[in-house]
Amino acid sequence: MNLQTPNPYISLEEAGKLTREVHPLPNDIQQLLEVNSLEKEYQKRPAYQKNDYIRWITQAKREETRQKRINQMLDELTSGDRYMKMNY
């Protein structure tokens, strides 16, 4: 049996430590991480950050807002020292 979380970048061990639901990683975001070579940067983040980014992005009501949030996440992963506009 192959157990995994709905987000392939969050391990079962990490998921067990989260106090909230693990949000599935949408295919388009996974592809953007791959195309922009940011999978390793995303993987380095703590589980709560990976999960919060996805929740925040997927809860956007408008596509424009969703895209803005995706771009912010990608920018923050690229810089490596920001999380939700705060120093990390």
TAMO-V469362 format. One record per residue. N is the residue number from 0. RES is the residue in one letter. NEAR is the number of other ideal C-beta (glycine too) atoms within 10 Angstrom. Layout:
# TAMO-V469362
((N RES NEAR) (N RES NEAR))
This chain:
# TAMO-V469362
((0 M 2) (1 N 3) (2 L 6) (3 Q 10) (4 T 20) (5 P 13) (6 N 22) (7 P 12) (8 Y 19) (9 I 24) (10 S 14) (11 L 10) (12 E 9) (13 E 17) (14 A 17) (15 G 10) (16 K 11) (17 L 17) (18 T 5) (19 R 9) (20 E 10) (21 V 19) (22 H 21) (23 P 13) (24 L 22) (25 P 15) (26 N 8) (27 D 11) (28 I 20) (29 Q 15) (30 Q 10) (31 L 15) (32 L 20) (33 E 10) (34 V 10) (35 N 13) (36 S 10) (37 L 17) (38 E 15) (39 K 10) (40 E 16) (41 Y 21) (42 Q 13) (43 K 12) (44 R 19) (45 P 14) (46 A 19) (47 Y 15) (48 Q 17) (49 K 22) (50 N 24) (51 D 18) (52 Y 25) (53 I 22) (54 R 13) (55 W 16) (56 I 21) (57 T 14) (58 Q 11) (59 A 14) (60 K 7) (61 R 8) (62 E 8) (63 E 9) (64 T 12) (65 R 18) (66 Q 12) (67 K 13) (68 R 17) (69 I 18) (70 N 11) (71 Q 16) (72 M 25) (73 L 19) (74 D 11) (75 E 21) (76 L 22) (77 T 12) (78 S 10) (79 G 11) (80 D 8) (81 R 15) (82 Y 16) (83 M 13) (84 K 8) (85 M 8) (86 N 6) (87 Y 12))
